[in-house]
Amino acid sequence: MDPEVLAAFLDESEESLQAVDLGFVTLESQPKDLETINAIFRAIHSIKGNSPFFGLMVVKRLAHQMEDLLALMREQVVQANHAEISCLLAGLDLLKGMLRNVRTGEPELRAGEEGRLEAALSNIKAAAAIKAADAPETWQEVWRQLDGLGARAGAGEIASAVNTLRGTLLRLAPAGEAPRSAPGASVASGGVARGQANAAAPSAPRVAPSGSAPRDGAGGAPDLHDTLGELEQILSPAFDDVLAPPSAQRARELLVLVRDGSAGAERPIAERALGEHDSMLAAVGFVPLLRETLLERIAEIRAGAATPERAEGSRRPERAAPVAARDKAEVSRTMRVEEAKIDEFLDYVGELIITREMFGNVGKRLRTLERQSGLSTEFQRAMGAFTALSHNLQRSIMEIRKVPVKFVLQKVPRLVRDIADQAGKQAVVNLVGNEITVDKSLIESFEAPLVHMVRNAVDHGLEAPDERLRRGKPAAGKIEVVVTETSAEFICAIRDDGGGINVDALRDKAVRLGLLTERAASQLSRSEAYQLIFAAGLSTAKQITDVSGRGVGMDVVKRNVTELGGRIEIESEPARGATFTIYLPKAVTVQILDGFLVQVGKERLVLPLRAISESFRPTLDQLHTIAERGECVSRRGRVFPLVRFNRLLALGADDRCPSEAIVVSVEVSGGRSAGLLVDQVLGVQQVVLREVAGIDTRVQVFAGGAVLGDGRVAMVVDVEKLGALVAQVAEA
């Protein structure tokens, strides 16, 4: 087995299944949405069809069982109710788990998972069997139901019922039972009319004897359904290794007849079936896999021929819109590329940026040489073109790394459904911002905080249905996830319309845990009290559940967001709900960032530009020494600590009077500010962050190093770690 081909199959399967979760939740609220059913069906059908090529027969078995139930839903024989969707979701989770196992080199099923598989298969099969029992089982009963439609005047209702019965007709077709016209029933354009006793009913599929060409009712050209029926009869019986030569020969003759008798969308499927037959037969013979493949193609042809657009007597010319859509699809082709290769390309872009800055430094030196003014002008012109090209290349590779945020957001409805089910609650989900694209590394880092806060919104935020009704709210709560962006930040707000955050309960729990004194707790503002949510071990849940209530999680969420250079803001209103908003800087695996260069003594340092508020030379009246806080600086009504970089980082530079130096105001963790005292501001420069060996990670405040235009290395300051170090110094 080619590992690359297997990897491509796993990638495509997992990608298609990502949208299936959302599809099932949508289907539960809109059980007759055929577009959603078809989208889910296609994803499961593709996995079922391709998995045997890789020997994944357990995956194929489960997918086949799920496909059978989905087919009944598509034919509207089975309704997509809560119980049926739950069965399919359990199967979906098992499918995902098996694909993950295969990716890591394990068997499809790990030890002890066989029972889970059998339970899933049994539940799905039972759901299909119980519901299908109510469907008509004979042609006569089908025509009786069609006859009953005559009393209805609504064309939409008739169309829906006819679509349901059409599925039954297809299911009954292989049995070879000829239908009889129901007295007084006829299908007319726009509905069913009564009183036309001699109206002709559609002809039933017939199975022609082997060796004879199928004919239509008039004895003319072969009938497509008859041909498919005979082909199914040959292929359906179980066999071990090969098909008998006479039957194999007849199967190919029938495939040719199917191809010649097909038109429109069915023709390419029939041609594909014939091509697959010939190529596989030449390579491995008429093996069971070929039989399965051909049966799938027959099902696809039957489904296509049964659509209203393809029905007998209602064929219409192809419209221009589908052709335009196909042309657009052909133009917008995609290529699957390993992420490691894109990262390697991004590394080269980083080196290009360093080279660009070096060229820029050479250009500055050339401008100082008066005798070389002509050369300098020529160099600057070439440098301008090189700079523009490098910027475009950088922007292009950044766009390649971007993925739609919908890949994470589409998991939210399933998550909310499961938690609400477990808690006995009801919830609807609204997602905003699916179209926004961000760097893949940011998506991966953002997913865990999002999942945790959505869990909390349902479990802690939403009230039980009866309580919501007493408060004059709808029984179903609302969870809304809104994603927006700015030029520098990715923003995600998680909102619920529940009971809001109980500030008094937070204060009481903090006091009981010894985090605060009663006096300190009472003096907290509402916004300050909200921050207690992030304290380790603090939870106001009335009972422990499988979802939450153990006081773990939100502290980890905040730490993870903070490590990414982001922050979390909280808003709440009693009885109206709460909003948790995550702000994350747009980042990539290879850190290419806009740096603010400063000099302290002989050392050059790089501060992330996004963290800089301003830089200024302080006046004497702005400098203060406050008991227990040390040196501080005031600016525009705010007072924040003054940090002498030379002391904090032990740079060995002499102390300077702050009024003769420059203060750089930096935003650190927790929304606090710090004033960094530096000797000189060198300007803004785009830099590439690199790891630097030999840094003591226990005390260092550096994220790494960056090569400057003159070839020297400057250390890049991690402002979050800097903020923590400043806080430690202040508390000492």
C-alpha positions in Angstrom: 0.0 0.0 0.0 1.4 3.4 -1.0 1.6 5.5 2.2 1.1 8.7 0.3 -2.1 7.5 -1.3 -3.4 6.3 2.1 -2.5 9.6 3.6 -4.4 11.4 0.9 -7.5 9.2 1.5 -7.4 9.9 5.2 -7.0 13.6 4.7 -9.9 13.7 2.3 -12.1 11.5 4.5 -11.4 13.5 7.7 -12.0 16.8 5.8 -15.3 15.6 4.4 -16.4 14.3 7.8 -15.7 17.7 9.5 -18.9 19.1 7.8 -21.0 16.0 8.6 -21.3 16.9 12.3 -22.9 20.2 11.4 -25.0 18.5 8.7 -26.5 16.1 11.2 -27.4 18.8 13.7 -29.0 20.8 10.8 -30.9 17.8 9.7 -32.3 17.2 13.2 -34.1 20.6 13.0 -34.9 20.3 9.2 -35.5 16.6 8.7 -36.7 16.9 5.1 -33.8 19.0 3.9 -32.7 16.8 1.0 -29.7 18.9 0.2 -28.3 18.3 3.6 -29.1 14.6 3.5 -27.4 14.3 0.1 -24.3 16.1 1.3 -24.0 13.7 4.2 -24.8 10.7 2.0 -22.0 11.6 -0.5 -19.4 11.9 2.3 -20.3 8.5 3.8 -20.7 6.9 0.4 -17.2 8.1 -0.7 -15.6 6.6 2.4 -17.5 3.3 1.9 -16.5 3.1 -1.7 -12.8 3.9 -1.2 -12.0 2.2 2.1 -11.8 -1.4 0.7 -8.9 -0.3 -1.6 -6.8 0.1 1.6 -8.1 -3.0 3.3 -10.3 -1.0 5.8 -13.2 -3.4 5.8 -14.4 -2.4 9.2 -14.7 1.2 8.1 -16.5 0.0 5.0 -18.9 -2.1 7.0 -19.9 0.7 9.3 -20.1 3.3 6.5 -22.3 0.9 4.5 -24.7 0.5 7.4 -24.9 4.3 7.9 -25.4 4.7 4.1 -28.4 2.3 4.2 -30.1 4.4 6.9 -29.3 7.6 5.1 -30.7 6.2 1.9 -34.0 5.6 3.6 -33.9 9.2 4.9 -33.2 10.4 1.4 -36.2 8.4 0.1 -38.2 9.9 3.0 -39.1 6.4 4.2 -37.3 7.2 7.5 -37.6 10.5 9.3 -34.5 12.2 10.6 -35.6 12.3 14.2 -33.5 12.7 17.3 -33.1 9.0 17.9 -32.0 8.3 14.4 -29.6 11.2 14.3 -28.1 10.0 17.6 -27.4 6.6 16.1 -25.7 8.1 13.1 -23.7 10.5 15.2 -22.4 7.5 17.3 -21.4 5.8 14.1 -19.8 9.0 12.9 -17.6 9.3 16.0 -16.6 5.7 15.6 -15.7 6.3 11.9 -13.5 9.3 12.9 -11.8 7.2 15.6 -11.0 4.4 13.2 -9.5 6.8 10.7 -7.4 8.3 13.4 -6.2 4.9 14.4 -5.2 4.0 10.9 -3.3 7.3 10.5 -1.1 6.4 13.6 -0.4 2.9 12.2 -2.9 1.1 14.5 -5.6 -1.3 13.6 -9.0 0.1 12.7 -10.4 -1.0 16.0 -8.3 -0.9 19.2 -8.6 -3.7 21.8 -12.0 -3.5 23.5 -13.7 -1.4 20.9 -15.5 -4.3 19.2 -18.5 -4.0 21.5 -18.8 -0.3 20.6 -18.8 -1.1 16.9 -21.4 -3.9 17.3 -23.6 -1.6 19.4 -23.4 1.1 16.8 -24.2 -1.3 13.9 -27.1 -2.8 15.8 -28.6 0.6 16.7 -28.4 1.9 13.1 -29.8 -1.3 11.7 -32.7 -1.2 14.2 -33.5 2.4 13.4 -33.7 1.5 9.7 -35.8 -1.6 10.3 -38.3 -0.1 12.7 -39.0 2.9 10.7 -39.1 1.2 7.3 -41.8 -1.2 8.6 -44.4 1.6 8.1 -43.5 2.0 4.4 -45.6 0.4 1.7 -44.4 -3.1 0.8 -46.3 -3.9 -2.4 -47.0 -2.1 -5.7 -50.7 -2.2 -5.0 -50.3 -0.3 -1.7 -48.1 2.3 -3.5 -50.8 2.9 -6.1 -53.5 3.1 -3.3 -51.5 5.8 -1.6 -51.0 7.7 -4.9 -54.8 7.4 -5.5 -55.3 9.0 -2.1 -53.3 12.0 -3.1 -56.0 13.0 -5.6 -58.1 14.7 -2.9 -55.3 17.1 -2.1 -55.0 20.4 -4.0 -51.5 21.5 -2.9 -48.9 20.8 -5.5 -46.0 21.1 -2.9 -47.6 18.5 -0.6 -48.2 16.2 -3.6 -44.7 16.6 -4.8 -43.3 15.7 -1.3 -45.5 12.6 -1.1 -44.7 11.4 -4.6 -41.0 11.8 -3.8 -41.4 9.6 -0.7 -43.2 7.0 -2.8 -40.6 7.2 -5.5 -38.0 6.0 -3.0 -40.2 3.0 -2.2 -40.6 2.2 -5.9 -36.9 2.1 -6.3 -36.6 -0.1 -3.2 -39.2 -2.5 -4.6 -37.9 -2.5 -8.1 -35.4 -5.5 -7.8 -38.2 -7.7 -6.5 -39.6 -7.8 -10.0 -43.2 -7.4 -8.9 -45.2 -5.7 -11.6 -47.4 -2.8 -10.5 -51.0 -2.6 -11.3 -52.7 0.7 -12.1 -54.9 1.8 -9.3 -58.5 2.5 -10.6 -59.1 6.1 -11.1 -55.5 7.3 -10.5 -53.3 9.2 -12.9 -50.3 11.4 -12.5 -50.8 14.7 -14.3 -48.7 17.8 -14.7 -48.9 19.8 -11.4 -50.6 17.1 -9.4 -52.8 14.0 -9.3 -56.3 14.0 -10.8 -59.2 11.7 -10.0 -61.8 10.3 -12.4 -59.4 9.3 -15.3 -59.9 5.6 -15.1 -57.9 4.6 -18.1 -54.7 6.6 -17.2 -51.6 4.6 -17.7 -49.4 3.9 -14.7 -45.6 3.9 -15.0 -44.2 0.6 -16.2 -42.5 -1.6 -13.6 -38.8 -2.6 -13.8 -38.6 -6.1 -15.2 -35.8 -8.6 -15.1 -35.1 -10.1 -18.5 -33.8 -13.7 -18.6 -30.0 -14.1 -19.0 -29.0 -14.2 -22.7 -31.9 -12.1 -23.9 -31.8 -8.4 -24.6 -34.1 -6.4 -22.4 -36.9 -4.7 -24.3 -39.4 -2.0 -23.4 -43.2 -2.6 -23.4 -43.4 -2.0 -27.1 -40.7 -4.5 -28.0 -38.3 -1.7 -29.2 -35.0 -0.4 -27.6 -33.7 -1.9 -24.4 -35.3 -0.4 -21.2 -32.7 1.1 -18.8 -34.4 -0.1 -15.7 -34.8 -3.6 -17.0 -31.1 -3.7 -18.0 -30.1 -2.5 -14.5 -32.4 -5.1 -13.0 -30.8 -8.0 -14.8 -27.3 -6.6 -14.1 -28.2 -6.4 -10.3 -29.5 -10.0 -10.5 -26.1 -11.2 -11.8 -24.1 -9.2 -9.3 -26.1 -9.6 -6.2 -25.5 -13.3 -5.3 -22.5 -13.8 -3.0 -19.5 -15.5 -4.4 -16.0 -16.1 -3.2 -13.4 -15.1 -5.7 -14.6 -14.9 -9.3 -17.7 -14.7 -11.4 -18.4 -17.6 -13.8 -17.3 -16.7 -17.4 -20.8 -16.7 -18.9 -22.1 -14.4 -16.2 -19.1 -12.2 -16.4 -19.5 -11.9 -20.2 -23.2 -11.1 -19.8 -22.4 -8.5 -17.1 -20.2 -6.6 -19.6 -22.9 -6.8 -22.3 -25.4 -5.3 -19.9 -22.9 -2.5 -18.9 -22.6 -1.6 -22.6 -26.4 -1.5 -22.9 -26.6 0.7 -19.8 -24.1 3.1 -21.2 -25.8 3.3 -24.5 -29.2 3.7 -22.9 -28.2 6.4 -20.5 -28.4 10.1 -21.0 -27.6 13.3 -19.2 -26.0 13.0 -15.8 -26.3 9.2 -15.8 -24.1 8.7 -18.9 -20.8 9.6 -17.3 -21.6 7.3 -14.4 -22.3 4.4 -16.8 -19.1 5.1 -18.8 -17.1 5.2 -15.6 -18.6 1.8 -14.5 -17.7 0.2 -17.8 -14.1 1.6 -17.6 -13.7 0.4 -14.0 -15.0 -3.0 -15.0 -12.5 -3.4 -17.9 -9.5 -2.1 -16.0 -10.1 -4.1 -12.8 -11.0 -7.2 -14.7 -7.8 -7.1 -16.6 -5.7 -6.5 -13.4 -7.3 -8.8 -10.8 -10.3 -10.6 -12.3 -13.9 -10.4 -11.3 -13.3 -10.1 -7.6 -15.8 -9.1 -4.9 -14.5 -5.6 -4.9 -15.4 -5.2 -8.6 -18.9 -6.5 -7.8 -19.3 -3.9 -5.0 -18.1 -1.1 -7.2 -20.5 -2.0 -10.0 -23.5 -2.2 -7.6 -22.6 1.2 -6.3 -22.6 2.6 -9.8 -26.0 1.0 -10.5 -27.4 2.7 -7.4 -26.0 6.1 -8.5 -27.6 5.6 -12.0 -30.9 4.7 -10.5 -30.8 7.7 -8.1 -30.0 10.0 -11.0 -32.7 8.6 -13.3 -35.3 9.0 -10.5 -34.9 12.7 -10.1 -37.8 14.9 -11.4 -35.6 16.5 -14.0 -34.8 13.0 -15.5 -38.3 11.5 -15.2 -39.9 10.1 -18.4 -41.8 12.8 -20.2 -40.2 15.7 -18.3 -36.7 15.9 -19.8 -35.6 19.4 -20.4 -32.5 20.9 -22.0 -29.5 21.6 -19.8 -29.5 25.2 -18.5 -26.5 27.5 -18.8 -26.1 27.9 -15.1 -24.8 24.3 -14.4 -22.4 24.7 -17.3 -21.1 27.9 -15.9 -20.8 26.3 -12.5 -18.8 23.4 -14.0 -16.5 25.9 -15.8 -15.9 27.7 -12.6 -15.1 24.5 -10.7 -12.6 23.5 -13.4 -10.9 26.9 -13.1 -10.8 26.9 -9.3 -8.8 23.7 -9.0 -6.9 22.9 -5.8 -3.8 20.9 -5.0 -3.1 19.1 -1.7 0.3 20.1 -0.3 2.0 18.8 2.9 2.0 21.5 5.6 5.7 20.8 6.2 6.6 21.8 2.6 4.7 25.1 3.1 6.6 25.7 6.3 9.8 25.0 4.5 8.9 27.6 1.9 8.0 30.0 4.7 11.5 29.5 6.1 13.0 30.6 2.8 10.7 33.7 2.8 12.1 34.5 6.3 15.6 34.3 4.9 14.6 36.6 2.0 13.3 39.1 4.5 16.6 39.1 6.4 18.4 39.6 3.0 16.1 42.4 2.2 17.0 44.2 5.4 20.7 43.7 4.8 20.3 45.2 1.3 18.5 48.1 2.9 21.4 48.6 5.3 23.9 48.6 2.3 21.7 51.2 0.6 21.9 53.5 3.6 25.7 53.3 3.6 25.8 54.0 -0.2 23.8 57.2 0.3 26.5 58.5 2.6 29.1 58.3 -0.2 28.7 61.4 -2.3 31.0 60.2 -5.1 28.7 57.2 -5.5 25.4 59.1 -5.7 24.7 57.6 -9.2 25.3 54.1 -8.0 23.2 54.8 -4.9 20.3 55.9 -7.0 20.5 52.9 -9.2 20.8 50.6 -6.2 17.8 52.2 -4.5 15.7 51.6 -7.7 16.7 48.0 -7.7 16.1 47.8 -4.0 12.6 49.1 -4.4 11.7 46.4 -6.9 13.2 43.7 -4.7 11.3 45.0 -1.6 8.0 45.0 -3.5 8.7 41.5 -4.8 9.6 40.1 -1.4 6.5 41.7 0.2 4.3 40.1 -2.4 5.9 36.7 -1.9 5.5 37.0 1.8 1.9 37.9 1.5 1.2 35.1 -1.0 2.7 32.4 1.3 0.8 33.8 4.2 -2.4 33.4 2.2 -1.5 29.8 1.3 -1.3 29.0 5.0 -4.7 30.4 5.8 -7.7 28.2 6.3 -11.4 29.1 6.9 -12.4 29.4 10.5 -15.5 27.4 9.6 -13.4 24.2 10.0 -13.5 24.9 13.8 -16.8 26.6 14.0 -18.7 23.8 12.4 -17.9 21.6 15.3 -19.8 23.9 17.7 -23.4 22.8 16.9 -22.6 19.1 17.5 -20.8 20.0 20.8 -23.8 22.1 22.0 -26.2 19.4 21.0 -24.4 16.7 23.0 -23.9 18.8 26.1 -27.5 20.2 26.1 -28.7 16.6 25.7 -26.7 15.4 28.6 -27.8 18.3 30.8 -31.5 18.1 29.9 -31.4 21.5 28.2 -32.4 22.8 24.8 -30.1 25.1 22.7 -29.9 26.6 19.3 -26.6 27.8 17.7 -25.8 30.8 15.6 -22.4 31.0 13.9 -21.1 34.2 12.4 -17.8 34.7 10.5 -17.4 31.3 8.8 -15.9 33.0 5.8 -13.0 34.5 7.7 -9.6 32.9 7.0 -6.7 32.8 9.4 -3.3 31.1 9.7 -3.5 27.4 10.3 -1.3 27.6 13.4 -3.8 30.0 15.0 -6.7 27.8 14.3 -5.0 24.8 16.0 -4.2 26.9 19.1 -7.7 28.5 19.2 -9.7 25.3 19.0 -9.2 24.1 22.6 -10.2 27.5 24.3 -13.2 27.7 22.1 -14.4 24.2 22.9 -14.0 24.8 26.7 -15.9 28.1 26.7 -18.7 26.7 24.6 -19.0 23.9 27.0 -19.2 26.3 29.9 -21.8 28.5 28.1 -24.2 25.6 27.8 -23.5 23.9 31.1 -23.0 27.0 33.3 -24.8 29.7 31.3 -28.0 28.3 30.0 -30.9 27.5 32.4 -33.1 24.4 32.2 -36.1 24.8 29.9 -38.7 25.1 32.7 -36.7 27.8 34.5 -36.3 29.7 31.2 -40.1 29.5 30.7 -40.7 30.9 34.2 -38.4 33.8 33.3 -40.3 34.5 30.2 -37.6 33.2 27.8 -37.9 30.6 25.1 -37.3 27.0 26.3 -34.3 26.7 24.0 -31.3 28.8 25.0 -29.2 30.5 22.4 -25.4 30.1 21.9 -23.8 32.5 19.5 -20.2 32.3 18.3 -19.1 35.5 16.4 -15.7 35.7 14.7 -14.3 39.0 13.4 -10.9 40.3 12.7 -8.8 43.5 12.5 -5.6 44.1 10.7 -3.7 42.8 13.8 -6.1 40.6 15.8 -8.4 37.6 15.5 -11.5 38.1 17.7 -14.0 35.4 18.8 -17.0 36.2 21.0 -18.9 33.3 22.7 -22.3 34.6 23.9 -25.2 32.9 25.7 -28.6 34.3 26.7 -28.6 32.4 30.1 -28.7 33.6 33.6 -25.4 35.6 33.5 -22.5 35.4 35.9 -23.3 35.5 39.6 -20.7 37.9 41.0 -21.7 37.4 44.6 -21.2 33.6 44.2 -17.7 34.3 42.8 -16.7 36.5 45.7 -18.0 34.0 48.3 -16.2 31.1 46.6 -12.9 33.1 46.4 -13.2 33.8 50.2 -13.9 30.2 51.1 -10.9 29.0 49.0 -8.7 31.6 50.8 -7.9 33.5 47.6 -9.2 36.7 49.1 -10.2 38.2 52.4 -13.9 39.2 52.9 -12.9 42.8 52.8 -10.8 42.5 49.6 -13.6 40.5 47.9 -16.2 43.1 48.8 -14.1 45.9 47.3 -13.8 44.1 43.9 -15.5 45.8 41.0 -17.8 43.7 38.8 -15.2 43.5 36.1 -12.5 42.6 38.6 -14.7 39.9 40.1 -15.2 38.3 36.7 -11.5 37.7 36.6 -11.9 35.3 39.5 -13.3 32.8 37.0 -9.8 32.2 35.8 -8.5 31.3 39.3 -7.4 27.7 39.6 -9.9 25.5 41.4 -12.7 28.1 41.5 -16.1 27.0 40.2 -19.6 28.1 41.1 -21.3 25.0 39.6 -23.9 23.6 41.9 -23.0 20.0 41.0 -20.1 18.2 39.3 -20.9 16.8 35.9 -19.0 15.1 33.2 -18.7 18.5 31.5 -17.7 20.9 34.2 -17.9 21.8 37.9 -14.5 20.6 39.1 -12.9 24.0 39.0 -10.4 23.2 36.4 -10.1 24.5 32.9 -10.6 28.2 32.7 -7.2 28.9 34.3 -5.7 26.7 31.7 -7.7 28.5 29.0 -6.4 31.8 30.1 -2.8 30.6 30.3 -3.0 29.2 26.8 -4.5 32.4 25.4 -1.9 34.5 27.2 0.9 32.4 25.9 -0.3 33.1 22.4 -0.1 36.8 23.2 -3.9 37.2 23.5 -6.4 38.1 26.2 -9.9 37.3 27.3 -12.6 39.9 28.2 -15.9 39.2 30.0 -19.2 40.9 29.9 -22.3 39.8 31.7 -25.8 41.0 32.6 -27.9 39.2 35.3 -30.7 37.1 33.7 -29.6 38.2 30.2 -26.5 36.1 29.6 -22.7 36.5 29.3 -20.1 37.1 26.6 -16.5 35.8 26.7 -14.4 37.5 24.0 -11.0 36.1 23.0 -8.5 38.4 21.3 -5.5 36.7 19.6 -2.7 38.3 17.6 -2.5 37.0 14.1 0.6 34.7 14.1 2.2 32.0 12.1 4.5 29.1 12.8 7.5 31.0 11.5 7.3 34.3 13.4 7.6 37.2 11.0 6.8 40.2 13.0 7.0 44.0 13.0 9.6 44.9 15.5 10.2 48.1 17.5 14.0 48.4 17.9 15.5 50.0 21.0 19.0 50.2 22.4 20.0 49.8 26.0 23.7 50.4 26.6 25.5 48.5 23.8 22.6 46.0 23.4 19.9 46.2 20.8 16.5 44.7 21.7 13.3 44.1 19.6 9.9 44.6 21.1 6.8 43.4 19.3 5.2 46.5 17.7 1.7 45.3 18.5 2.5 45.7 22.2 3.8 49.2 22.0 1.4 52.0 23.1 3.9 55.0 22.7 7.4 56.2 23.4 8.2 59.5 25.1 10.9 61.3 27.1 9.4 61.8 30.6 9.6 65.1 32.4 10.6 65.4 36.0 7.0 65.9 37.2 6.0 62.6 35.5 8.4 60.6 37.6 7.4 59.3 41.0 8.6 56.9 43.7 5.7 55.2 45.4 5.9 53.1 48.6 5.8 49.4 47.9 5.7 50.1 44.1 9.0 51.7 43.5 9.7 53.9 40.5 6.6 54.8 38.5 5.8 57.1 35.6 2.5 58.9 35.0 1.1 59.6 31.5 -2.4 60.8 30.5 -3.9 60.1 33.9 -2.4 56.6 34.3 0.4 55.5 36.6 2.5 52.5 35.7 5.7 51.0 36.9 9.0 52.2 35.4 11.3 49.3 34.5 15.0 49.8 34.0 15.9 47.4 31.4 19.6 47.4 32.2 18.9 46.2 35.8 16.0 43.8 35.0 18.0 42.0 32.3 21.4 42.5 33.9 22.8 44.1 30.7 25.7 45.8 32.5 24.8 49.3 31.2 25.1 52.3 33.5 21.9 53.8 35.1 20.7 57.0 33.5 18.4 59.7 34.8 14.9 58.8 33.4 14.4 62.4 32.2 17.4 61.9 29.9 16.3 58.5 28.6 13.2 57.3 26.7 10.2 55.5 28.2 8.5 52.9 25.9 5.0 52.1 27.1 4.3 48.4 26.7 1.0 46.5 27.2 1.7 43.4 29.2 -0.6 40.6 30.4 -3.8 41.4 32.3 -4.3 44.7 30.4 -1.6 46.3 32.5 1.1 48.7 31.2 4.8 49.0 32.0 7.2 51.7 31.1 10.5 50.4 29.8 13.4 52.7 30.2 15.7 52.6 27.1 18.6 54.7 25.9 17.5 55.1 22.3 14.7 54.2 19.8 16.2 52.9 16.6 12.9 52.5 14.6 10.6 49.9 13.2 11.8 46.9 11.2 10.3 43.6 10.1 12.3 40.8 11.7 12.2 37.0 11.6 12.2 35.3 15.0 14.8 32.6 15.5 15.6 30.3 18.3 18.7 31.1 20.2 20.6 28.3 22.0 21.9 28.8 25.5 19.1 30.9 27.0 18.1 30.0 30.5 14.4 29.3 29.9 13.7 29.4 33.7 14.3 33.2 34.0 14.6 34.5 30.4 12.2 37.0 29.0 13.3 36.6 25.4 11.3 34.8 22.7 14.4 34.4 20.6 16.7 36.4 18.4 16.5 38.3 15.1 19.2 39.1 12.5 19.2 42.8 11.8 20.1 44.5 8.5 23.8 45.1 9.6 24.2 41.4 10.4 24.0 41.8 14.2 21.7 39.7 16.3 19.1 41.4 18.5 17.2 39.6 21.2 13.3 39.7 20.8 11.5 40.4 24.1 8.5 38.3 25.1 6.2 41.0 26.6 4.0 38.4 28.4 7.0 36.9 30.3 8.3 40.4 30.8 5.0 41.3 32.5 5.2 38.3 34.8 8.8 39.2 35.7 7.8 42.8 36.5 5.0 41.5 38.7 7.5 39.3 40.6 9.9 42.2 41.2 7.0 44.4 42.4 5.9 41.8 44.9 9.4 41.1 46.2 
